[in-house]
C-alpha cells in the first residue's frame, strides 16, 4: 500500500478506558467517508495505542466504576488517579504535537476505490439533472482514460499530477471521431474539456469523502496555443471587426471563413464541412443553410443575412465544399491571433470568437435572447444566457438611455 501525507487537522485523538484489560487507549480518528453506495464508514488514522506502559513508569490507576456502580476511593487512590490522568494528558499532547509536525503518515484509504465505478454512479445521479451532452463528455473521458491506461480499473490512489500530465500528452495525440477536422486528432478545446472534466470528477470524489484530498487541485489547464493570461471568452466589437476587415491577412480563405462566421454564427466545424448543397437560395435576398451540428449531431436550419450570403460568393457545384480552409483549427486560431494583434486588438481571438462576435452584435441591436438562442442552435435558454453574460455589463449606459426618455 502506498503512503501519502495526511492533513493533521483531520485527525482527532480520544482517550478511552478498556475495563476488560484494565488500561487506557488512545484512538486516532479520521472523518468518516462516504462509499459508492452512499453509506458512511468509520476510519482510523492508525491502530489504537494502549497506554499500559504508564504503569511501568510507576503510576497507578483505579477505575472508579465497578459492575456499573460507582465505588468510593480512598484519598491515596484518588491522588494516584490524578497523577496517572495527568500523565495520560501529557501523552495525548505529545502525540498531537507529533502529528502536527508530520512525523506520522496516513495510509491512503482510496486504493480500493475505483474512479470509473464512482463516476458511473455520480454522473447519472437523478438529483444532478445532467444533460445527455454532459454525460457523453464524461463517458468520452472514461473511454480515453481506459485507452491510456489499457485497463478497465483506475484506482484513485494512482491519480496524481504526473499521471494527469502524461494523460494530457496522450490526449494531444489521441484520434478524434471527427476525422475531417484537426487532421483527425482532438482539438485543443476538446482536450481542455476532458482535462477539466477529469479534475471536476476527482473534486467531487473529495467532496464525497471518497478521497482525502485533491491530488491535482492546483493544476490548471489551457487550450493548446493559449497563454495563462488569455481569456477564454473573447469577442470583437463592431469597430474592432471592421478594423480587421479593412486590414486583412494574406490568407483569403481564413478571412472569408471568419467574416462569414461573424455574420452568421455558424461554427468552424460546420463551415469546414459545409457543401453548396446545404446552401438554399430562395430569391428576394432570402437564404438559409441546413446543418448538422458536430457537437450535438442535431439538424437545424440557419437563416442568413444577404451580407452573409454575399461573403460566400458565386455558387459552386452541389458536392463542392464552400470553404477551402485547413481542417486544423489550431492553425486557423494562430492566424486569427496574428491578425488581431497586428491590428492592435489585444484579445485572444479564435474561431469560436466569431460566434460570440455575432451574438454580441445581434444582442446589442435586437435585445432578443429567445431569437438569439434559436439562431445559435442552443437547446436550452440557459446556455444562451451564459453566452451573453460576459457582455451584459453596460447597464449604466442603458439606464442613462432610459432616463433620457423614461420607460413610458
Buried (B, 14 or more C-beta within 10 A) or exposed (E): EEEBEBEBEBBEBEBEBEEEEEBBBBBBBBEEBBBBEEEEEEBBBBEEBEBEEBEEEEBEBBEEEEEEEEEEBEEEBEEBBEEBBEBBEEBBEEBBEEBEEEEBEBBBBBEEBBBBEBBBEBBEEEEEEBEEEEEBBBEBBBEBBBEBBEEEEBBBBBBEEEBBEEBBEBBEEBEBEBEEBBEEBBBBBBBBBBBBBBBEBBBBBBEBBBBBEBBBEEBEBBBBBBEEEBEEEBBBBEEBBEBBEEEBBEBEEBBBBBBBBBBBBBBBBBBBBBBBEBBEEEEEEEBBBEBEBBEBEEEBEBEBEEEBBEBBEEEBEEEEBBBEBBBBBBBBBBBBBEBBEEBEBEBBBBBBBBBBBBBBBBBBEEEEBEEBBBBBBBBEEEBBEEBBEBBEEEEEEEEEEEEEEEEE
